[in-house]
Amino acid sequence: MGTVADKARLEVEVINAVRAPVEPSFVRSVLVRASSVPEVMARLPEWTSSIAVRITGDRELRRLNTEYAGKDAVTDVLSFAGSGDHLGDLAISWAMVVRQAAEFGHAPIDEFGLLCVHGMLHLLGWDHATAPERKEMARLTRAALKASALTLAPGRL
């Protein structure tokens, strides 16, 4: 019988551009477990694919958001589609993670896990522009976070 990692067909590269108390193994485990959610697994390629996660700061997220989305503002996570066997890249502001965790009343590591899952869902084609899309994305996010035993404060999703 195979493990979740065997079934996931997902490799995760982690780049720490700022000091953040996040182990690369944690990032990998969250995304691999998220990929075990049936709807998520169904959208993964049949072959092994990859995601790169860059943990960075507000300045870089603002620059990327301005350059690629035309929004001159700091954001928490950005996703950039890849090609071939590379699903894409995620850029996450650790400073924003800390602020949002404090605002909602849960641990920064739980907020970070949420943003990893959120970005991965975007890379796989989900969006949250309409109410039904938001509802579905929140449902999938909850399922993915549950697989990693991460809990968010009520009202976060």
Secondary structure as the mmCIF struct_conf table of DSSP 4:
data_model
#
loop_
_struct_conf.conf_type_id
_struct_conf.id
_struct_conf.beg_label_comp_id
_struct_conf.beg_label_asym_id
_struct_conf.beg_label_seq_id
_struct_conf.end_label_comp_id
_struct_conf.end_label_asym_id
_struct_conf.end_label_seq_id
HELX_RH_AL_P HELX_RH_AL_P1 VAL A 4 ALA A 8
STRN STRN1 LEU A 10 ASN A 16
BEND BEND1 ALA A 17 VAL A 18
BEND BEND2 PRO A 21 PRO A 21
HELX_RH_AL_P HELX_RH_AL_P2 PRO A 24 ALA A 34
TURN_TY1_P TURN_TY1_P1 SER A 35 SER A 36
BEND BEND3 VAL A 37 VAL A 37
HELX_RH_AL_P HELX_RH_AL_P3 PRO A 38 ARG A 43
BEND BEND4 LEU A 44 LEU A 44
BEND BEND5 GLU A 46 TRP A 47
STRN STRN2 SER A 49 THR A 56
HELX_RH_AL_P HELX_RH_AL_P4 ASP A 58 ALA A 69
BEND BEND6 GLY A 70 GLY A 70
BEND BEND7 ALA A 73 ALA A 73
BEND BEND8 ASP A 76 ASP A 76
STRN STRN3 VAL A 77 ALA A 81
TURN_TY1_P TURN_TY1_P2 GLY A 84 ASP A 85
STRN STRN4 HIS A 86 SER A 93
HELX_RH_AL_P HELX_RH_AL_P5 TRP A 94 PHE A 104
TURN_TY1_P TURN_TY1_P3 GLY A 105 GLY A 105
BEND BEND9 HIS A 106 HIS A 106
HELX_RH_AL_P HELX_RH_AL_P6 PRO A 108 LEU A 123
TURN_TY1_P TURN_TY1_P4 LEU A 124 GLY A 125
BEND BEND10 ALA A 129 THR A 130
HELX_RH_AL_P HELX_RH_AL_P7 ALA A 131 ALA A 147
TURN_TY1_P TURN_TY1_P5 SER A 148 ALA A 149
TURN_TY1_P TURN_TY1_P6 PRO A 154 GLY A 155
#
